[in-house]
């Protein structure tokens, strides 16, 4: 007997909600369904891997294999085993550095409410309340006053030591720098692995450099010849000596520099921007405590659940525009930051345009450069005619403990902006 199955629902809510990584607004690239997160320049990671693996392969084939015959069995084979094991260890550190969340702070869907905001306050029809978010805020850190800045892209006040990476387009906690060699930002959650990667690569260069000279010396002693003639017998060793000598200056110098940063509790961004040697460093707690903070404290969990499904938000309840508030830069004619295009009133916008995002030569965010104390007045940038309608505003928690609202415009306001509000206003005037 043929049984007709239940009809399939055409309700979009019945469709499985997308996962967080599928709707990610940053410039990151995800692999294995959100299990690994990389920067937009992840292809440079292949170059870094080849710069490590290729010389080690040459070393094992042309140097370590020959040394196995010159030394006793256990000592000779250990030279190659150490080189291979150490290389694998470095590649794991590289993956832990580049393939994990560096400390990204989730974006707010809506700007935070200004301090002293009272949603019950009503204003007259056609008036825009002069509520605006301050561009900078002062917070106390270890007895020092530190300024935190509002991020237009993420719509939140950045916590201390946080900065917005203009390459990955994310706010990152304890932002150090964006490293093109690993294709990822270096921040709170991967700085430890980054330093261990650089330090271990320095040791590997010294290891290969040293045993190449050992091999040349044994050729010299075995053939009773000069060191120069012995070097001509093994061109692979000469190439590795030159390569590792150049590399050790780069990774070794980077290791020394970051040892200095760790001992003084600075980041690369802070060192180049604030110059704590000329002013007090509010984060310095002594050399021992600074090293403990980096190497002997637990890494905080990620604030992002990249594989979690995005919950379907219920219908938004309209609310009067009298309790509205604005972002510091919403008075400017700026473009749609997320979509990279201009928005129009007909598309549901309040006439907002591109936020300016600086990019300096080091790939660091240039947004922290300005110390404006005030923000532009938005009352000139928003239309007042027909705004007696209702704008949607639903509260939610921001990522830094602030309550936030939505500046998405409801269909009623869109209809008013299209001209319906004019007739309503005329009819209201005649009725009065």
PyMOL commands that set and color helices and strands:
alter all, ss='L'
color gray80, all
select helices_A, chain A and resi 12-14+20-23+44-70+73-98+191-223+227-232+235-264+268-273+287-295+321-323+345-347+367-369+378-380+411-431
alter helices_A, ss='H'
color red, helices_A
select strands_A, chain A and resi 29-31+36-38+136-141+144-151+156-157+163-165+170-172+177-179+184-186+318-320+390-392+396-397+403-404
alter strands_A, ss='S'
color yellow, strands_A
deselect
rebuild
show_as cartoon
